[in-house]
Amino acid sequence: MRRTIVLTVALAALVACSGGGARPTDRAAVSDAPAAAPSTTASTTTLLAAPSTTTTTPTPVIVPPPGPKLPADPAALADALVAAEQTIRDPAATSEQLDGAARVEQLAYRRIGEHPEWDNIVFPRVPPELTGAVATNVAARREFLNLTTKLSDTLPAWRIVEPAPADELLAYYREAEARYGVGWSYLAAINLVETGMGRIVGLSTAGAQGPMQFIPSTWDRYGEGDINSPHDSILAAARYLNANGFADGNIDGALFRYNNHNNYVRGVEEYAAVMAAEPVTFAAFHRWQIVYRTTLGDVVLPTGYESLEPVPAADYLATHPQT
């Protein structure tokens, strides 16, 4: 089920579950901000993040976030996004160039997602070969924005680490697809949304653990091995989705069981659609950083961020201004 954005411009010529994972929240591609408060049957993560109300001020270990300063003008922002998307698809691009392109891509979609009134400016500047991917990414971002009901003024008690290598994760998704009939791109999208493909280390508000965010009771039923292992947790997620009808065509229902919110279901399906249509985009999503949405705006939590207690966003920003 792919949802498209309704535009007035010529588009024709962006495991929390009743038994699955749970999410620290807002997060991928996907990896970001607090979503609706978790219930006893569902919670939400990654590129979304459910905040704690504690305001203790520890001294986190931080690596200053690298990143571009994006243009404020929507036309210039669209041009920057197009250049980034073209670099992502360029087989001659270096790893450094891909890192920069993925960073621009992630931040541009976050900005555009918040401004539907820019669509008439942004989309006419997107070449036809990129229109589908751009529209789907924007749609995904807006689904997760709609999932957010309350922003936090603190940063989470997380540790941010480098994810497992992209080729390693892709092999795990493919193995899970072959064994359980769950499309690899859906597993990648869930992994992105829940923990930024394993960048986030920390419990969700529902006590979920591991790269695919399983609550212990669900892991006891569907997990095998180590809940913190990317391989074991990805296979467990596929096993869980299969048990809830994914392989029989009930994709929406299986994803809803993973996280009981229609915006979550649609957002995951949008990201999965991008990767299924162009597998090269997976490598860019793998490069996305964790961006946490607060009352003071987006805050990048770079690799090396670590705190045992929530950190007031204002205190962090005073010493770590965002670019």
N, C-alpha and C positions, 0 to 999 in steps of 0.2 A: 504494500500500500504506500505509494509515494504521493506526497502532497505537494502541489506546486503553489508558488506564490501568485496571487492575483495582482497583475500589474496593469497599469493603464498605458504602459509603453509597449513597443512592438517586440515582445518576446518571440513572436512567431517569425517575422522578417529578419543556504545554513538550519551478592545478589540479594538488591533489596526487593524482597518479594514476600508473598505470604509464606514462602518456604524457601526462597533462594537467597540472593545476596542482599546487601544493604549498602547504602552509600554514604560516605562522608559528605558528599554532595557538591555540585557545581564546580564544576571542573574543569570533552574534550573538547577533540578534538578535539571537550570537550571538554579537559580538562578543563572551579570558579565560584559559585555563590550559593547561599543557603536556599534550599527549596522549601516546599511545604513541610511543616513539622511532621516527623514520622509517626505513623500509627503503630499498633502492635503487630500489624501484618505487613507493613511496607514502610520503607524509608528510602531516601534518595542520596546519591553521591556526587561525584567528581566534578566534572568540570562544573559541579553544583555545591556543595558542602554544608551540612547542617551544623550550625554554630552552637557552642556551649555558652552559657550565661556567665561563666566564671571570668573575672577580670584581673586575675593575678598577673603581675608583670615580671616574667623571667627574662633572662638574657639569651635570646636564641642565637644559634650559630648560623650565620647568613653568608651567602655568596652574592654580591651585588648582581642584579639581573641585567644581562645584556639585552639590547633590544633597540629597534628603530623608533624614531619619533615620527609618527604617522601624520600626514597632512590633515588639517582640520577641514579643508574644503572637500565636499563629497565628490566632486569631479576628479580632483587630484588623488583622492583616496581610491576611487575606482581604478584609476590608471595604475596606481601602485599595486593594487590587488591583481589586476590583469598581468602585470609584469611578473609578480610572484607566481601566479598560476602557470605562466608560460615557462618559468625557470623550473618549476616542479616537474614539468613534462619534458624537459630538455635532457636527453640522455648524456649530453656532454657536461652537464652542470657538476661542479665539484661539491664535495660534502659541505664545505663552508658556505657555498652559494645556496645549497638546499636548506641549510640551517636558517639562513637569513630569510629565504623565501617563505619557509614554513612559519617563521615568527611574524612576518608581515601578514601572511594569509590569516593566521589565527586572530591577530588583533584587529585586522580589517573587518573580518566577519563579525566580531563582537561589536564593533562600532556600527556597522551597517545594520546589524540585527536590531539595534536599539532605535533606529531611525527609519521607519517605513516611509516617511515623507521624502526620503532621499531616493526612493526607487526610480522615480522618473528621471533622475540625474544619473544614477549609477548604472542601470541596466542597458541604456543605449550605448554605453561606452565599452560594454563587454562583447568581444567578438563571438560570432555564432557558435564556434567550436567549444567555447567555454560557458555558454549561457546555461546549459543544463546543470553543470557542476556548481556554478556560482549560485543559481537559484535554489538548488537543493541544499547547499551549505547554509545559505541565509535562512531558509525555511527551518532547518534543524536548529539553528541558533535561536530562532524565535520561539520554537517549541520549549526549549529549556528556559528561556526568559519567562515564558508564561507559567512554567512550573514553579518559579520562585515567588513566594508570598511575603517573605520578610527578610530584609538584609541585616547582616550583623555588623557591629562596630568593633569586633575583635577578629583576629586571625586565628586559625585552628591550631590545636596541639597535634601537629603532624611532623613527620620527617619526610623530606623530599629527596628521592634517590634517582639515579639513572635507571631507566627501564631495561629489561632484557633486550638484547639486540633484535632488530626488526626481522631479520631472516629467521631467527630462532622462534619468535612469537608466531610468525606466519606459518612455520612448520607445525606448530602446535594447533593453530586454528584449522589447518588442512587435515591434520590427523583426526581432530574432533569431528570435522565435517564428514570424513570418510566413515567414521565409526558410528556416528549418531544422526546423520542426516541434517545437521544444523549448518546453514551456510557460513563459510568462514568469515564473510564480511560482517555478519550479524555479531559473531563472537568478538571480532575486532572492535566493532562499534560499542558494544557493551563494555569491553575492557577499557576503551577510551573514555567513555562517559563515567564509569565507576571510579577509576583511579588513574586516569591519564596513562593507561597501558602499564600500570605498575609503579608509577612515579610516587604515588601517595602511599605512605606507610603510616597506619594509624587506624583506630577503631572508628566506625561511624557511631552516630547517636544510638543506633539500634544494636550496637555491639558486633557489627559485621566485620569480617576479617579477610585479608588476602586480596590479590589483584582483581578478583571478580566479585569481591564483597559478599561472602556467605555468612549468614548467622549460624552459630554452632549447631543448632538443632537440624537445620537443613543440610549442613555439611555431614552430619552424622548419617544422614539417609542417602545422600547423593555423592559425597566426596570419597575419594580414595587417595591415600598418601598424605601429603603435606598441604594444608590449606594456604600456606604462603608461597607455594611453588607455582610459578606461572603455568607450567605444564599440567600439574594436577588440578589446579583451579579452573583452567580453561576446559579441560575434559569434563569436570564436574558440572560446569555451566551448561555444556552441550547435553550432558546426561539429563540434567534438570529440565531444560527446554524440550528435549525429546519426550520426556515423561508427560509434559504438559501439551503435547500435540503439535509441536513445531514441524516435525518431519511429515506429519499427516496433513499439513496445509493450514493449521491453526496458528499462524505466525503471530497475529495480533494477540490472541489469547495467551500464548506462551510467554510473550514479552510482557504482557500485563501481569502475569503471575510473577515475573521477575521483579517488577516494580509497578505497584498498583496505581498507575496514573496514565491517562491517555496521552498527555504531552510527552511523557517518557517514551511510550511506545512509538509515537510518530517520530520523535527526535532520533531514536535509535535507528528506525527504518530509513530515515533520510541519510544519515551518515553511512549506513550499510549500502544504500543505493549508490552513493558516490564511489565507494571503494569497489563495488561489484562492477560498475560501468567502466571504471578506469583503475585497475589495481595499483598503478603507479602512485596514486594519491595516498595509499596506505603509508608509504614512507614519510610523507609530509605530516600526516596525523601523528605518526610515531615521534616526530620531532616537536610537537606542540608542548609547551610548558604548562605548568599549573597556574591558572589565573583565578584568584578568589575575588568574588564580587562583594564589596562591603558598602556601608553607608557613605564612605568617602570615595567610592569608585573602585575600579579594578586594581588589584594588587598582585603582581607577579610573585609567586613563591618559587624561587629558583632551586636547582639542585644544591643541596647543602643547607637549606632551611631546616631548622630543627628546634622544636620547643615542646616541653613537657606540659605546658599550660597555655591557655589562650593568651594572645598578645593584643593589647589595644592597637587597633589599626593606626590611630593618630600617632602613637609613640613610634611604631615601626616606620611610618612614612617620614617622620621627622629626621630619621637617620638613614633612610633608604628611599630617597625620592624616586618616583617612577619616571622613565624616559618618555 
